Amino acid sequence: MADLYDRMHQTTTAFLDSYKQENVGNDIKALSSSLTPTCRRYYLPLSMLQQAPVLAAGTGNEEYEQQM
């Protein structure tokens, strides 16, 4: 169980650090560095999706990087 926790902690920390790295180094690709190529990002709250249904499909890594 500790191994699973450690791996989850490492992955979460790497993901959050990518935002810090992007701010410091202006490297937008850093935002996706710890994610799989097929990762999809979704927007919340759900009420927002009523205003912009296109967001319900989520965005891939490249789309997200372009938006940022």
C-alpha positions, 0 to 999 in steps of 0.5 A, a space after each residue: 500500500 505504501 508503494 501505491 501511495 508513494 507513486 501517487 504522491 510522486 505523480 501528483 507532485 510532478 504534475 503540480 511542479 509542472 505549473 511552477 516550472 511553466 511560470 518560471 521557465 515559460 515552457 508551456 510543454 512542461 504542463 503536459 510533461 507528467 501526463 500520458 499522450 492520451 490525457 484529456 482535461 475537462 472543465 468544471 463546474 458542470 454549469 460552465 459546460 451548458 454555456 460552452 458544450 464544446 468543452 464537454 469533450 475535454 482537450 488533449 495535451 496539444 489543444 491545452 498547450 495552445 489555449 494556455 
